[in-house]
Amino acid sequence: MELVIIGSGYVGLVAACCLAHSGHKVITVEKNIGKLEKLQRGVLPIYEEGLEELFRQGVNSSRLFFSEDLRDVLPGVDFIMIAVGTPSLADGRVDLAQVYEVAQTISETADHPLVVVMKSTVPPGTGKYLIERFFSKACVPIRYVSNPEFLREGKAVWDWYHPDRIVVGSDDPVTAEEVLELYSDIDAPKVTMDVTSAEMVKYASNAFLATKISFINEVANLCELVGADIKLVASAVGMDKRIGPHFLQAGLGYGGSCFPKDTKGLDYISSFNGYSFNLLKAVIEVNSKQRILAVRKLHKEIGNLAGKKIAVLGLAFKPGTDDVREAPALDIIKYLVDEGAAVAATDPLALKNAYPLLPSCVKLSADPYEVLVGAQAFLLATEWPQLVNLDWERVKRLMREPFLVVDGRNALDARRLVGLGYRYCGFGRPGNF
Ligand SMILES: NC(=O)c1ccc[n+]([C@@H]2O[C@H](COP(=O)([O-])OP(=O)(O)OC[C@H]3O[C@@H](n4cnc5c(N)ncnc54)[C@H](O)[C@@H]3O)[C@@H](O)[C@H]2O)c1
């Protein structure tokens, strides 16, 4: 098959490299000239485990191409996949400007029948609207399919080949089958449904996972009050097969490019339809409070933060990615700077992305030991294995009293750290290690 993928972000590039690897001819269209030039020079603009190799293979086998303009690459194309951003507006609404722009270009330029596949996360009802406003007005038949993407950043290539399910929403079973053919080499349940239901599957999935995270954070906060240990509680709760062990790690809460915007987006859609999704509202509120809780813990342990040196370990919203969108660390650093703290931060991959988003007074270094020099406290914000497994004896020699550890991911060996003379403070954990 021959495909065009519009948007070379995390989703677009992973889809492009993987589909090229499966033998399809793929042309990605990217409007960000900096990104496009990198791609054309053979440089991947993002980090994803395993992507570099597929990218090289795709380019070397002449199955993967990059272009700036859809009009140049349209002839002969069977499918156009849309993988542009759908960020949040200030009021939580989903900003569909990029989607509308692309839909308009497609409907104006399409010169032969083709299938548009929506990979971007768009609110339920968007597909119907796009068909009515744009695709039905094209001078050739354009069929529309919703094909939401569930991949996790950091594990995106693995997830592409091992999805829990592939969801295709179409009002025409023949078109749905044609799109499923793109995934014929992937062994996963393939589920077809109408467009609006497929759009809702994506939002409901992310909202549910976010709910698990906020739920366990609420339980953790209660654990602190009653003297229980959330690590033990969550581990045993997760053994129940009806619940499962995933997304039950208490701490700073979720971030990233999906959960925050998709939960807020679903809340907005609910309100817009006259429905108050109270559970979801609580999930969002709990998540934002966890970040403030980290600052409160620092306050409680070392008092006024003005003039105190605090190191932040980890800036990416989770390990394995250079993505800092809605990363808890960024918010927390801003609070700390507002309080007058001297902040130094490190991350194995995300320094470049974080740099423009942080106050200029924050010292950044790729060397975690350097940021810990003279720190009275550190916050582990992202549980990168290399940060979890620092040489803690060396770190102790670099830090200053009271050697406070705020473990924002409950990922450190509390007993060992306390044994070494640190003051350990996790989320939902008793102090007596
Ligand atoms: N990142 C994830 O883990 C993930 C997972 C599942 C679904 N999604 C959804 O997939 C979509 C894309 O997410 P992302 O993280 O890849 O976004 P992104 O912001 O990293 O990438 C989007 C890209 O589209 C490009 N673009 C925008 N308009 C364009 C146009 N008119 N022509 C050409 N290129 C254009 C942008 O320049 C950007 O490079 C979003 O709707 C997101 O919610 C993301």
The ligand as a Tripos MOL2 file, in Angstrom:
@<TRIPOS>MOLECULE
LIG
   44    48     1     0     0
SMALL
NO_CHARGES

@<TRIPOS>ATOM
      1 N1          2.2510   11.0440   22.0530 N.am      1 LIG1
      2 C1          1.5740    9.9520   22.3710 C.2       1 LIG1
      3 O1          2.0280    9.1090   23.1440 O.2       1 LIG1
      4 C2          0.2160    9.6920   21.7820 C.ar      1 LIG1
      5 C3         -0.3700    8.4370   21.9510 C.ar      1 LIG1
      6 C4         -1.6220    8.2070   21.3740 C.ar      1 LIG1
      7 C5         -2.2620    9.2190   20.6890 C.ar      1 LIG1
      8 N2         -1.6830   10.4360   20.5610 N.ar      1 LIG1
      9 C6         -2.3890   11.4670   19.7980 C.3       1 LIG1
     10 O2         -1.7850   11.5400   18.5100 O.3       1 LIG1
     11 C7         -1.7760   12.9030   18.0500 C.3       1 LIG1
     12 C8         -0.3630   13.3360   17.7330 C.3       1 LIG1
     13 O3          0.3830   13.2950   18.9260 O.3       1 LIG1
     14 P1          1.9670   13.5190   18.9180 P.3       1 LIG1
     15 O4          2.4200   13.3470   20.3230 O.co2     1 LIG1
     16 O5          2.5650   12.7090   17.8420 O.co2     1 LIG1
     17 O6          1.9910   15.0800   18.5190 O.3       1 LIG1
     18 P2          3.2380   15.9740   18.1480 P.3       1 LIG1
     19 O7          2.8670   17.3450   18.5250 O.co2     1 LIG1
     20 O8          4.4920   15.3610   18.6960 O.co2     1 LIG1
     21 O9          3.3220   15.8650   16.5560 O.3       1 LIG1
     22 C9          2.4010   16.4440   15.6910 C.3       1 LIG1
     23 C10         3.1610   16.8900   14.4430 C.3       1 LIG1
     24 O10         2.2300   17.2970   13.4500 O.3       1 LIG1
     25 C11         2.8230   18.3800   12.7300 C.3       1 LIG1
     26 N3          1.7820   19.1080   12.0040 N.ar      1 LIG1
     27 C12         0.7650   19.8420   12.5130 C.ar      1 LIG1
     28 N4          0.0110   20.3350   11.5140 N.ar      1 LIG1
     29 C13         0.5390   19.8950   10.3540 C.ar      1 LIG1
     30 C14         0.2130   20.0640    8.9850 C.ar      1 LIG1
     31 N5         -0.8230   20.8130    8.6050 N.pl3     1 LIG1
     32 N6          0.9750   19.4750    8.0520 N.ar      1 LIG1
     33 C15         2.0560   18.7440    8.4200 C.ar      1 LIG1
     34 N7          2.4040   18.5290    9.7080 N.ar      1 LIG1
     35 C16         1.6660   19.1090   10.6640 C.ar      1 LIG1
     36 C17         3.5140   19.1840   13.8160 C.3       1 LIG1
     37 O11         4.4840   20.0590   13.2880 O.3       1 LIG1
     38 C18         4.1030   18.0660   14.6890 C.3       1 LIG1
     39 O12         5.3990   17.7240   14.2610 O.3       1 LIG1
     40 C19        -2.4560   13.7240   19.1500 C.3       1 LIG1
     41 O13        -3.8170   13.8350   18.8650 O.3       1 LIG1
     42 C20        -2.2570   12.8620   20.3800 C.3       1 LIG1
     43 O14        -3.2430   13.0900   21.3480 O.3       1 LIG1
     44 C21        -0.4390   10.7030   21.0790 C.ar      1 LIG1
@<TRIPOS>BOND
     1     1     2 1
     2     2     3 2
     3     2     4 1
     4     4     5 ar
     5     4    44 ar
     6     5     6 ar
     7     6     7 ar
     8     7     8 ar
     9     8     9 1
    10     8    44 ar
    11     9    10 1
    12     9    42 1
    13    10    11 1
    14    11    12 1
    15    11    40 1
    16    12    13 1
    17    13    14 1
    18    14    15 2
    19    14    16 1
    20    14    17 1
    21    17    18 1
    22    18    19 2
    23    18    20 1
    24    18    21 1
    25    21    22 1
    26    22    23 1
    27    23    24 1
    28    23    38 1
    29    24    25 1
    30    25    26 1
    31    25    36 1
    32    26    27 ar
    33    26    35 ar
    34    27    28 ar
    35    28    29 ar
    36    29    30 ar
    37    29    35 ar
    38    30    31 1
    39    30    32 ar
    40    32    33 ar
    41    33    34 ar
    42    34    35 ar
    43    36    37 1
    44    36    38 1
    45    38    39 1
    46    40    41 1
    47    40    42 1
    48    42    43 1
@<TRIPOS>SUBSTRUCTURE
     1 LIG1         1 GROUP 0 **** ****
